[in-house]
Amino acid sequence: MKHLFLFFSLFSFSLVIAQTENQSQLTIDQIMQGEDFVGYLPTDIQWSDTSKTIYFSWNPDNDTIRSTYRVNINTKTIEKLSFEDLKAKTASGVYSKDHTQKVYEKNGDLFLLNTNSSEIKRLTHTNKRESNPQFSGDEKSIIFQQDSNLFQWHISEGTLKQLTDFKSGNKKSESKLDAQDQWLEDDQLQYFNILEKRKNSNDAQSYRQEQIQFDRPEPVYLGDKNLFGIQISPDLKYVIYRLYKAPNDKNTIVPDYVTESGYTNDLNARPKVGDDQYTYESWVLNLETGKHYQIKTDTIEGIKDKPAYLKDYAENASEYQDTYENPREVEIGNPIFSEDGKAIINITSIDHKDRWIMMIDLSDGSLNLIDRQHDDAWIGGPGIGWFSRPEMGWIDQNNIWFKSEKTGYAHLYSANINNGKIKALTQGDFEILGVNLSKDNKTFFITSNKVSPHQHHFYHLPSKGGTMKQITSKTGGHEVTVSPDEKHLAVRYSYSNKPWELYVMPNKAGAEMTQLTESTTEAFKAYNWTDSEIINFTARDGVQVPATLYKPNPDKKNNAAIIFVHGAGYKQNVHQWWPDYYREYMFHNFLADNGYTVLAIDFRASEGYGRDWRTAIYRHMGGQDLDDQVDGAQYLVENHNIDKDRLGIYGGSYGGFITLMAMFTSPDTFKSGAALRSVTDWAHYNHGYTSPILNTPVEDPKAYQRSSPIYFAEGLKGHLLMLHGMIDTNVHFQDVVRLSQRLIELKKENWELAVFPLEGHGFVEASSWSDEYRRIFKLFQETLN
């Protein structure tokens, strides 16, 4: 009997060893090297001004850092730039209308390029930084910014003129004394003749100096506000400038413990959602008269509308007022000028519910509505709003273009500024992702997922509307940079299991795409990477949810499965191009080699599927987005012979948040979970990301209560591993510390916390990545096998 017990003990020990032993030719240390293992892929694509050379960032020799390379599109010869080459290389800038000249800023100085002769003239050579150069409307001058002011350099005369004189603080003559100090001054001057005489003499001297001064711009005093945007009209008559006032924030302190000095360094990080926010103003300065006037938004359509969710908190619904007494706060964007000097601006409400595109009358700052976009959730979508620079511009002097989600998908529209007529230029169940207008304003260059949500292609579209013509054709993702002469395309192309490489092709449909770089390492190419399968499963509400499925070989299948939750919320991970989450992609290959089935879901709120998908989490993160993970788990059990008691889940950032919600609120679905750099309480995250989705904790406490894992920690049953960088200034380490204390007080036992002292939100060191994923693999091996 004793020998039998020893046999079973040894058998159990050997089984544990077998469960943790890696069955893949890959190792975690290997794949977590990142670019050192995959290869340094080409990035930062830029054309030369001659349209014959492409510049890009690359590191084929695995040097300490990346370098700038160039490739001739005719000879295909690739060269690494020397320091002298880098000094001589032009930067991105602004071309003249006929593209014979380009003005640009480099290292704080200004340069003028003749594109015909390639001659470069250095315009400034100062210790101050000159920036934002542009041609005047008549192209006789170059306008640029130095410090907080605009200057004009006349090209033919070589003369320099200061156009504005913005100053902080208040004009001395405008500073009023209080009653006590004013009485004392008046009394002094009345009873001491010498003081009065000296004052009169000083005033006379000041007046005489003013009369003999040369003509200079009138000072504009900014008071207690700060200048952060300044634009000038093509005719140089009007300047639109923007001001902001910072709140008195109470920022979070993030201690950095492992430092060169040996002392703890306190990192001053952001405040929390709902804290006082920046306030903004926009003004017009008439350079001819010196007058300046504020752009007023208090009368624009819907400016006093209350968000619909506030009705949920009304004590008496019958007496509820759906408008405020005062206008909502807004942010006014930079003006976009037509060639003849008209200006449009984008205005966004601070509560994220409205966007207005307006014409501005520069003579008095008044506004005229072109288009209003409203969303009871929040204004968003590619090139529309929420972390996305609004894409809009002029087609001609009478028509503008812009993007809107009014049909449920991000599409392109034109509007006539004279009659107000709006025309849809694209339509359908797909999104217009990126837009640029050709030099002659006749063609839109578009990136879209029209073929499939899982592919990105490049298109041409007539600016007056018509048929979108597809230019790229290979299955996958295409990131296109058009040459200055618009005859060629530099294309970063990739497929699901083929990383990004640089290609070139003519800018016309059906043209061949020629590969220019080969970046992947021999070690990477030695493995047969999965061309992962894209599937759709049916969620509980009947919606088809896309996901990527990684299946092990039948002889290795262990009937356990892991669900991966991508980060950022509004991001896409189910597609046919090389993923941003490429380490996770390689880890999923590794897991499949070890017998696991892996499902990576583009859950509700993911990017690329339109407005309704994007806003499905409004006021309840951890609602439909979590349901999609649970329904995905059910799909695996019912369709892929997965044991319902052997399901795991993991993800980072937003994916870590969903993992926590899954482990706390669906504890019978997932036996174990790994939550990386997770938000544990949305009331402690930043305002810009959180307030569009959940509003603010004071105004919408229900949204925060049902969306934050810390309130559901008592539901933990399975095995939880939390991992977090200690100097994370995005999702603060404080988040996971607070949740840890909650778990301690709840007497939960099956949880662990791994900390990384030298890592922030996005890990940098391969050793940290490896440690993190070894722990994740160990968790699944020990709990799901």
Beta strands, then each sheet from edge to edge (+ up, - down):
strand 1: 43-47
strand 2: 53-58
strand 3: 67-72
strand 4: 78-80
strand 5: 93-95
strand 6: 101-106
strand 7: 109-114
strand 8: 120-122
strand 9: 130-135
strand 10: 141-146
strand 11: 149-154
strand 12: 160-162
strand 13: 165-167
strand 14: 219-221
strand 15: 226-232
strand 16: 238-245
strand 17: 253-256
strand 18: 265-268
strand 19: 279-286
strand 20: 292-294
strand 21: 330-332
strand 22: 336-337
strand 23: 343-349
strand 24: 354-361
strand 25: 366-374
strand 26: 392-394
strand 27: 399-404
strand 28: 411-416
strand 29: 422-424
strand 30: 432-437
strand 31: 443-448
strand 32: 457-462
strand 33: 469-470
strand 34: 477-482
strand 35: 488-495
strand 36: 498-506
strand 37: 514-515
strand 38: 533-538
strand 39: 544-550
strand 40: 561-565
strand 41: 597-601
strand 42: 647-652
strand 43: 672-676
strand 44: 719-725
strand 45: 751-756
sheet 1: 1+ 2- 3+ 4-
sheet 2: 5+ 6- 7+ 8-
sheet 3: 9+ 10- 11+ 12-
sheet 4: 13+ 14+
sheet 5: 15+ 16- 19+ 20-
sheet 6: 17+ 18-
sheet 7: 21+ 23- 22+
sheet 8: 21+ 23- 24+ 25-
sheet 9: 26+ 27- 28+ 29-
sheet 10: 30+ 31- 32+ 33-
sheet 11: 34+ 35- 36+ 37-
sheet 12: 38+ 39- 41+ 40+ 42+ 43+ 44+ 45+
end
